């Protein structure tokens, strides 16, 4: 009986802790830790736009565009346009929450903690963080490989650099592969990030401007080599190939959410964060579409190479110097993507350290550098181990799960937080039932998105697509229920338009993309969720302090310089 009582007490305490939520402070508030030290506000709107571009555009703009074009043909332009439109909808959700929340680190984790509960927020963190860790290691190895490729342009160096230096040594046991240069690059970037946001922002600005300039040069030079007959037929493999291409292109835009995690270092967060999020994404959409038009206009889509399609397209026109420029642009792009990725990871660890869900050492900020140095070093160590020892291409199948899950939850947060503004505290039972009804509708939309994705993925005949109508119809009914059964209040600051329709579309399409991922990604999602629940059950629930005044104090944001 005593064991049964103990188990019941543990479960009761677990449920009580898991359902805790962080109170929502004023959007004009900023954070100051109890030791008087904190992050420094140095990032303006232009810095945030460059941060978003730096996170979103890597070497993929020179590779993914051609890869998708091989299947979609010139219709790859529509693929990137559709994917960009979907990301813009997600960005609108992020922009509203970034404008509405206190100017502190946390991003999707913080929004979920306030809109839903502690356990859901911790699950979002673990899913997104694994994506960040694997992604950083993968980018570091790609960057090392590109640098070696550029060095091998020197005749005396060509074929004299061992594979284990930059390209990765032979596989050991199927997953181990030594790479020396990748950890060295990670150490250098970690040192820059530890020195302060000013130094890292300067490097990101230089490298981002460099790569955007190179992309513009590529587009302009390539435009003079375009043969418009190559754009016909525009969709040689039909609309499905363009839609499938959009599911691939979506991940080329991922990264704009990094801006939301820089709230505590933004000069005027409530104004500048929405500008940074949406502005950076719009720039990326324009650049991607420009490259798509050029690459499909220069060379027939079925003749595009697989590994370096854009560079090969210019070589086929005798423009070898441009192909070298593309390699330099790829290095700049990968550098900024890696830099911003490491930056975002450290800020997320900082947020969880402050909330007690991770050890307090992650919450420490250097008194003079004003950076979360312990979190930054930890992030660098993890990336060095993964990049230096593992063949991360083996892990690529389980990427993107965290991003899609995070985007979906953020869209749900936009809706639920608007309900909160209209909850009648005098009729708590009614408000609770209304909230549960809304969450049920959101869950139904997500399930319909997954079902539609599975049907789309495994349909082998045109007749099978008829079954897609059912989950789409159910999702529309659930969205209609959200529209007419819930009451929404217009929030202060930036406002996402057409709520709840825009967030509902985001959730449906994000989970639709989730269904297109490799089955190993689904297994990873379940296994990591179980592991995260266990960590929370035995550590997080006992140490979390979502509203503890001893840890965080909020004060009005200082006015930006010159105002």
C-alpha positions in Angstrom: 0.0 0.0 0.0 2.9 2.4 0.8 4.4 1.8 -2.6 1.1 2.4 -4.3 0.6 5.6 -2.3 4.2 6.8 -3.2 3.6 6.1 -6.9 0.3 8.0 -6.8 2.0 10.9 -5.0 4.8 11.0 -7.6 2.3 11.0 -10.5 0.1 13.6 -8.9 3.2 15.9 -8.4 4.4 15.2 -11.9 1.0 16.2 -13.4 0.8 19.3 -11.2 4.3 20.4 -12.2 3.9 19.6 -15.9 0.8 21.8 -16.2 2.5 24.9 -14.7 2.8 27.9 -17.0 5.0 31.0 -17.1 3.2 34.2 -16.5 3.2 36.6 -19.4 4.9 39.9 -18.6 4.5 43.2 -20.4 5.9 43.5 -23.9 7.8 46.6 -22.8 9.7 44.6 -20.2 13.3 43.4 -20.3 15.2 41.0 -18.1 17.8 41.7 -15.4 19.3 38.8 -13.5 19.7 38.8 -9.8 23.4 39.3 -10.0 23.0 42.6 -11.9 24.5 41.2 -15.1 22.7 40.4 -18.3 22.9 40.6 -22.1 23.6 43.8 -23.9 21.2 45.5 -26.4 23.3 46.1 -29.5 21.2 44.8 -32.4 19.2 47.1 -34.5 16.6 46.3 -37.2 19.3 46.0 -39.9 21.4 43.6 -37.7 18.3 41.4 -37.1 17.5 41.2 -40.8 21.1 40.2 -41.5 20.9 37.7 -38.7 17.8 36.1 -40.3 19.4 36.0 -43.7 22.6 34.6 -42.2 20.7 31.8 -40.6 18.5 31.0 -43.7 20.8 31.2 -46.7 23.8 28.8 -46.7 25.3 26.8 -49.5 21.8 25.4 -50.2 20.9 28.3 -52.4 23.6 27.1 -54.8 22.7 23.4 -54.5 19.1 22.8 -53.4 17.7 25.0 -56.1 19.2 22.8 -58.8 18.3 19.6 -57.0 14.7 20.5 -56.9 14.8 21.7 -60.5 15.9 18.3 -61.7 12.4 17.0 -60.8 10.2 20.1 -61.0 11.8 21.6 -64.0 11.4 25.4 -64.4 8.4 24.9 -62.1 11.0 25.0 -59.3 10.2 28.7 -59.2 6.7 27.9 -58.1 8.0 25.4 -55.6 10.2 28.0 -53.9 7.3 30.5 -54.1 4.9 28.1 -52.4 7.5 27.2 -49.7 8.3 30.9 -49.2 4.6 31.7 -48.8 4.2 29.0 -46.2 7.2 30.3 -44.3 5.9 33.8 -44.4 2.7 32.6 -42.7 4.9 31.0 -40.0 6.9 34.2 -39.8 3.8 36.2 -39.1 3.0 34.0 -36.1 6.6 34.4 -34.8 6.5 38.1 -35.4 3.3 38.6 -33.3 4.7 36.7 -30.4 8.1 38.3 -30.6 6.3 41.7 -30.4 4.0 40.7 -27.6 6.4 39.0 -25.2 8.9 40.5 -22.8 12.2 41.1 -24.5 14.0 38.0 -23.2 15.5 34.9 -24.7 13.6 31.7 -25.4 11.7 32.0 -28.7 9.4 29.0 -29.3 10.2 27.5 -25.9 9.2 30.7 -24.1 6.0 31.1 -26.1 5.0 27.5 -25.4 5.8 27.8 -21.7 3.3 30.7 -21.4 0.6 29.6 -23.8 0.5 25.9 -22.8 2.6 24.4 -20.0 6.0 23.5 -18.7 6.3 20.0 -20.0 5.2 21.0 -23.5 7.8 23.8 -23.5 10.5 21.4 -22.5 9.5 18.9 -25.2 9.7 21.7 -27.8 13.1 22.7 -26.5 14.5 19.1 -26.8 13.1 18.5 -30.3 14.5 21.8 -31.6 17.8 21.5 -29.8 18.6 18.1 -31.3 17.9 19.7 -34.8 20.3 22.5 -33.9 23.1 20.2 -32.6 23.0 17.9 -35.6 22.6 20.8 -38.0 25.6 22.6 -36.6 27.8 19.5 -36.9 26.6 18.9 -40.5 27.2 22.5 -41.5 30.6 22.5 -39.9 31.7 19.4 -42.0 30.2 21.0 -45.1 32.1 24.2 -44.5 35.4 22.2 -43.9 34.8 20.4 -47.2 34.2 23.6 -49.1 37.3 25.2 -47.7 39.4 22.2 -48.7 37.9 22.4 -52.2 38.9 26.0 -52.5 42.4 25.2 -51.3 42.7 22.5 -53.8 42.4 25.1 -56.6 46.0 25.7 -55.8 48.0 23.3 -58.1 50.6 22.4 -55.4 47.9 21.6 -52.9 45.5 19.6 -55.1 45.2 16.0 -54.2 47.7 16.4 -51.3 45.1 17.0 -48.5 44.0 13.7 -46.8 40.3 13.1 -46.6 40.3 13.1 -42.8 41.4 16.7 -42.8 38.3 18.3 -44.3 36.2 15.9 -46.4 35.9 13.2 -43.7 37.8 10.0 -43.4 36.5 6.5 -44.3 33.6 5.3 -42.3 34.3 3.2 -39.2 31.4 1.0 -38.0 29.2 2.7 -40.5 28.8 6.0 -38.5 32.3 7.1 -37.3 34.2 9.4 -39.6 37.2 11.6 -38.5 37.2 15.2 -39.6 40.0 17.5 -38.2 39.1 20.9 -39.8 35.4 21.0 -38.7 36.1 21.1 -34.9 38.9 23.8 -35.5 36.4 26.0 -37.3 33.8 25.4 -34.5 36.4 26.4 -31.9 37.2 29.7 -33.8 33.5 30.6 -34.1 32.8 29.7 -30.5 35.6 32.0 -29.4 34.2 34.9 -31.5 30.7 34.3 -29.9 32.2 34.2 -26.4 33.9 37.6 -27.0 30.5 39.3 -27.3 27.5 40.0 -29.5 29.3 43.0 -31.1 32.1 40.9 -32.5 29.9 38.1 -33.7 27.4 40.5 -35.2 30.2 42.2 -37.1 31.4 38.9 -38.5 27.8 37.9 -39.5 27.3 41.3 -41.2 30.5 41.0 -43.2 29.9 37.4 -44.3 26.1 37.9 -45.0 26.7 41.0 -47.1 29.4 39.1 -49.0 27.2 36.1 -49.8 24.2 38.3 -50.7 26.5 40.3 -53.0 27.8 37.1 -54.6 24.2 35.8 -55.1 23.2 39.0 -56.8 26.2 38.9 -59.0 25.3 35.3 -59.9 21.8 36.3 -60.8 22.8 39.3 -62.8 25.5 37.5 -64.8 23.4 34.5 -65.3 20.5 36.6 -66.6 22.5 37.4 -69.7 23.0 33.7 -70.4 19.3 32.8 -70.1 17.6 31.1 -73.0 13.9 31.4 -72.4 13.2 28.3 -74.5 14.6 26.3 -71.5 11.5 27.5 -69.5 9.2 25.5 -71.8 7.6 23.2 -70.7 7.3 25.0 -67.4 6.1 22.0 -65.4 7.2 18.9 -67.3 6.3 16.5 -64.5 3.0 18.1 -63.5 1.9 20.0 -60.4 2.7 17.2 -58.0 6.4 17.5 -58.8 6.2 21.2 -57.9 4.4 20.5 -54.7 6.9 17.8 -53.7 9.6 20.3 -54.6 8.0 22.8 -52.2 8.3 20.4 -49.3 12.0 20.2 -50.0 12.4 24.0 -50.6 10.6 24.7 -47.3 13.7 23.6 -45.3 15.9 26.0 -47.3 14.1 28.9 -45.6 14.3 27.5 -42.1 16.3 29.9 -39.9 14.2 33.1 -39.7 13.1 32.0 -36.2 16.7 32.7 -35.0 15.7 36.3 -34.9 13.1 35.7 -32.2 15.9 34.3 -29.9 17.8 37.6 -30.0 15.0 39.5 -28.3 17.2 40.3 -25.2 19.9 41.8 -27.4 17.7 43.9 -29.6 17.7 47.7 -29.1 13.9 48.1 -29.7 12.6 44.5 -29.7 8.9 45.2 -30.0 9.4 47.2 -33.2 12.6 45.5 -34.7 11.9 41.8 -34.1 8.9 41.6 -36.5 10.9 43.7 -39.0 13.9 41.3 -38.7 11.8 38.1 -38.9 9.6 39.1 -41.9 12.2 41.3 -43.6 14.9 38.6 -43.7 12.5 36.0 -45.0 11.2 38.2 -47.8 14.8 38.9 -48.9 15.5 35.1 -48.9 12.4 34.5 -51.0 13.5 37.0 -53.6 17.0 35.6 -53.8 15.9 32.0 -54.1 13.4 32.7 -56.8 16.0 34.8 -58.7 18.5 31.8 -58.6 15.7 29.4 -59.7 14.9 31.5 -62.7 18.6 31.8 -63.7 19.6 28.2 -63.3 16.6 26.8 -65.2 17.0 29.4 -67.9 20.7 28.8 -68.5 20.6 25.0 -68.8 17.8 22.6 -69.6 16.5 21.2 -66.3 17.3 17.6 -67.2 21.0 18.4 -67.8 21.6 20.0 -64.4 24.3 18.4 -62.3 23.6 16.8 -58.9 26.4 17.9 -56.6 27.0 21.5 -57.8 24.3 22.3 -60.3 24.7 26.1 -60.4 28.5 26.0 -60.6 28.3 23.4 -63.4 25.7 25.6 -65.2 28.2 28.5 -65.3 31.0 26.2 -66.3 29.0 25.0 -69.3 28.8 28.6 -70.4 32.6 29.1 -70.1 32.2 31.3 -67.0 34.6 29.4 -64.7 35.4 32.5 -62.6 31.8 32.6 -61.5 31.9 29.0 -60.4 34.9 30.0 -58.1 32.8 32.9 -56.8 30.0 30.5 -56.0 32.4 28.4 -53.9 33.4 31.6 -52.0 29.7 32.4 -51.6 29.0 28.9 -50.2 31.8 29.3 -47.6 30.4 32.7 -46.5 26.9 31.3 -46.4 27.9 28.2 -44.4 29.9 30.4 -42.0 27.0 32.7 -41.2 24.5 29.8 -40.9 26.9 28.0 -38.5 27.6 31.2 -36.5 23.9 32.0 -36.0 23.1 28.4 -35.2 25.6 28.3 -32.4 24.4 31.7 -31.2 20.7 30.5 -31.0 21.6 27.3 -29.2 23.4 29.2 -26.4 20.5 31.6 -25.9 18.0 28.7 -25.6 20.2 27.0 -23.0 20.4 30.4 -21.2 16.6 30.6 -21.1 16.2 27.0 -19.6 19.0 27.6 -17.1 17.2 30.7 -15.8 13.9 28.8 -15.5 15.6 25.9 -13.6 14.8 23.2 -16.2 18.6 22.9 -16.8 21.4 23.4 -14.3 22.0 27.0 -13.2 25.5 27.1 -14.8 23.7 27.6 -18.1 22.1 30.8 -16.8 25.4 32.5 -16.0 26.3 35.6 -18.1 29.9 36.9 -18.3 30.1 40.2 -16.4 32.2 42.0 -19.0 31.5 40.2 -22.2 27.7 40.0 -21.5 27.5 36.6 -23.2 26.2 33.3 -21.8 29.8 31.9 -21.9 29.1 28.6 -20.2 26.2 27.8 -22.5 28.2 28.9 -25.5 31.2 26.7 -24.6 28.9 23.7 -24.0 27.2 24.2 -27.4 30.7 24.4 -29.0 31.8 21.2 -27.3 28.8 19.2 -28.4 29.2 20.5 -32.0 32.9 19.6 -32.0 32.3 16.1 -30.9 29.6 15.5 -33.4 31.4 17.2 -36.3 34.8 15.7 -35.5 33.8 12.0 -35.0 30.4 11.3 -36.6 29.3 10.9 -40.2 26.4 13.3 -39.7 24.9 12.5 -43.1 23.7 9.3 -41.4 21.8 11.5 -39.0 20.4 13.8 -41.7 17.3 11.6 -42.0 16.1 12.7 -38.6 16.6 16.4 -39.1 13.8 19.0 -39.4 11.4 17.3 -37.0 12.2 19.9 -34.3 11.7 22.9 -36.6 8.4 21.7 -37.9 7.2 20.8 -34.4 8.3 24.2 -33.1 6.7 26.1 -35.9 3.4 24.3 -35.4 3.4 24.9 -31.6 4.2 28.6 -32.2 1.2 28.9 -34.5 -1.0 27.3 -31.9 0.4 29.7 -29.3 -0.9 32.7 -31.3 -4.4 31.4 -31.1 -4.4 30.3 -27.4 -2.8 33.5 -26.1 -5.5 35.5 -27.8 -8.1 33.3 -26.0 -6.4 34.1 -22.8 -7.2 37.8 -23.2 -10.9 37.0 -23.2 -11.1 34.3 -20.5 -13.8 35.2 -18.0 -12.3 34.5 -14.6 -15.8 34.5 -13.0 -16.9 31.6 -15.0 -13.8 29.4 -15.0 -15.6 26.2 -15.9 -17.0 27.7 -19.1 -13.6 29.2 -20.0 -11.8 25.9 -19.4 -14.3 24.0 -21.5 -13.9 26.6 -24.3 -10.1 26.3 -24.1 -10.2 22.5 -24.3 -12.6 22.8 -27.3 -10.1 25.1 -29.0 -7.1 22.8 -28.2 -9.1 19.8 -29.5 -9.7 21.7 -32.8 -6.0 22.5 -33.1 -5.2 18.8 -32.5 -7.7 17.7 -35.1 -6.1 20.1 -37.7 -2.6 18.7 -36.9 -3.9 15.1 -37.3 -5.6 15.9 -40.5 -2.3 17.5 -41.8 -0.5 14.3 -41.0 -3.2 12.1 -42.6 -3.2 14.2 -45.7 0.6 14.0 -45.9 0.6 10.2 -45.6 -2.1 9.9 -48.3 -0.2 12.2 -50.6 3.1 10.5 -50.0 1.9 6.9 -50.6 -0.8 7.5 -53.2 0.1 5.5 -56.3 -2.8 6.4 -58.5 -4.8 9.5 -59.4 -7.9 7.9 -57.8 -6.2 7.6 -54.5 -5.9 11.4 -54.3 -9.7 11.6 -53.9 -9.2 10.4 -50.3 -7.2 13.6 -49.6 -10.5 15.4 -49.6 -11.6 13.9 -46.3 -8.8 15.1 -44.0 -8.8 18.5 -45.8 -12.5 18.8 -45.3 -12.3 17.9 -41.6 -9.4 20.4 -41.1 -11.6 23.1 -42.7 -14.4 22.3 -40.3 -12.1 22.4 -37.3 -10.7 25.8 -38.5 -14.3 27.0 -38.9 -15.0 26.0 -35.3 -11.9 27.9 -34.2 -13.2 31.0 -36.1 -16.8 31.0 -34.9 -16.6 29.2 -31.5 -13.7 31.2 -30.0 -13.4 34.9 -29.1 -10.2 36.6 -30.1 -8.8 39.9 -28.9 -6.5 42.1 -31.0 -3.1 42.1 -29.2 -0.8 45.1 -28.7 2.1 45.5 -31.0 2.4 43.6 -34.3 -0.6 41.5 -35.1 -0.7 38.4 -37.2 -3.6 38.9 -39.7 -6.6 36.5 -40.2 -6.3 34.7 -36.9 -7.2 31.8 -36.6 -7.0 31.0 -40.3 -3.3 31.8 -40.8 -2.1 29.8 -37.8 -4.4 26.9 -38.7 -3.0 26.8 -42.3 0.5 26.8 -40.7 -0.2 23.9 -38.5 -1.8 21.9 -41.3 1.0 22.4 -43.8 3.8 22.0 -41.2 2.5 18.6 -40.1 1.8 17.7 -43.8 5.6 18.2 -44.3 6.3 16.2 -41.1 4.6 13.3 -42.9 7.0 13.6 -45.8 10.0 13.0 -43.6 11.9 9.7 -43.4 10.3 7.2 -41.0 13.4 7.4 -38.9 12.5 11.0 -38.1 9.1 9.8 -36.7 10.9 7.3 -34.5 13.4 10.0 -33.4 10.4 12.2 -32.4 8.8 9.6 -30.3 12.1 8.3 -28.6 13.3 11.8 -27.9 10.0 12.8 -26.5 10.0 9.8 -24.1 13.6 10.7 -23.0 12.6 14.3 -22.5 9.7 13.3 -20.3 12.0 11.2 -18.2 14.5 14.0 -17.8 11.7 16.4 -16.8 10.2 13.8 -14.4 13.5 13.3 -12.5 15.0 16.7 -12.7 13.0 19.5 -14.3 9.8 19.3 -12.2 11.8 19.7 -9.0 14.0 22.6 -10.1 11.8 24.7 -12.4 10.8 28.1 -11.3 8.5 29.6 -13.9 7.5 32.7 -11.9 10.2 33.0 -9.3 11.0 36.6 -8.5 14.4 35.6 -7.1 15.6 34.7 -10.5 14.2 37.3 -12.9 13.2 40.9 -12.6 11.5 42.8 -15.3 12.2 46.5 -16.1 11.1 48.8 -18.8 13.3 48.6 -21.9 15.8 51.4 -22.3 15.2 53.8 -25.2 17.4 53.2 -28.3 20.3 55.4 -28.8 19.5 58.6 -30.6 15.9 58.7 -29.6 
